[in-house]
Amino acid sequence: MTKAETISKITERTGIEKDAVEKVIESFFVTIKDSLSEGENVYFRGFGSFTIKHRAQKTARNIALNSTIIVDAHVIPFFKPSPEFVSQIKEGVSLEQ
């Protein structure tokens, strides 16, 4: 599902104008990105949490050049779904296709 499809579904479910829903969705994403870039975690009860993970410096291999490279320490955004979210997905999605 794309962002446009999500906006359309929310518009159908709530009756709110499409432009207003789009502004709210965009603001939601910006707020999460801003919070994470400031080092602040974001928690949504029943949905999950957006956090920052710290990765240590490590040595990696470039197979094409047959050499080693140093990957500097860095941070990455991380999403951890809540147990309720995970159980809903497990109940709703079939492994057989």
Helices and strands as residue ranges (DSSP letters): H 3-14, H 18-37, E 42-44, E 48-55, E 58-62, E 67-71, E 74-81, H 83-92
